[in-house]
């Protein structure tokens, strides 16, 4: 899968260093995979949730939430937001 953009991962990890390793793990898992559906993605990421057209990943034992738009047919993952758990709970990312 092609991830757009890694810069968001790095920027978030700079602000929240405890998420750097989990975000790197997520990146490597997504990058080396070629998912064709959400159900296939759930085999690797069982805690991923589908929220409308977006996929939400728990990062680092719920330290952060990564929200992505995944285009399985094109093999692209667009990172929409990475939020701390309290930021995610405010639901502003849905706006």
N, C-alpha and C positions, 0 to 999 in steps of 0.2 A: 504494500500500500504506500502511496505517496502522501506524506504529511505536510500540510500547509498551515502553519509555519512553525518550525522548531523554535524560532525566536520567542514566541509566547511562552513556551516551556522554560526556556532559559531565563527570561525576565521574571517569571513567577518564582523560579527556584532561587534567583538572586535575592528576592524579597523574603522568601520562606525556605531557608537552606535545608530544613528537615524534610522537604519534599523532593530534593534533587535526585536522590537515588530511586525513589519510587517512580518519578517522572521519567528518568532514564530507562527504567525497566519497561514502563508502558510504551515508550517510544520504540525500543528495540523489538518488543513483541508485535506491535502494529506494523512496523517497517518490514519485518521478515515474513509477515503473513499476507495472504491473498484471499481475504474473506469474500464470499459471494452473497452472504445474507447475514441478517442479525442473529439468527439461530446458530450459524456457524461461528460468529464472533463470540457468542455466549459460551462456547466450549472452552475458549481461552480466558474469557473475562466473564465468569458466571454472575458477578455482581453488577454488570452493566445493565442499565435500564433504558428503555425507549420512552422518550417523552415527546410526543408529537413526532416531528420529523428529525429530532435530535437524539443523540445517544449520550447518556451521562455515565461517566466512569468514576468509581470511588478510587482515590489515590492515597496510598500510604495509610491504610487503615482508617479511612474517612477524614484524614487531615485536610484533604482538598477534593474538589469535584472538577472534573474535566468535562466540558460540554463540547461535543463535536457533531458536525454534519458529515455523515458518511455516504459517499456515492459509490456503492458497491460495484455498479456497472462500469465505472470509470477507474476504480481502484484509488480513490482519493479520499483523504480525511481532512476536513477543514476544522481546525480548532477555533471554536467560537468564543470560548471563555475558559479560564481556570480560576476557580474561586476557593477561598477557605470555606470550611463547613458553615460557619456563621453567615458569611456572605451569601452562600447558596440558599440557606434557609430563609433569607429575606425575599426570595423569588423575583428579584429585579432582573435576573438574566432572562426571564420569560418575556419581558417587554420588548 
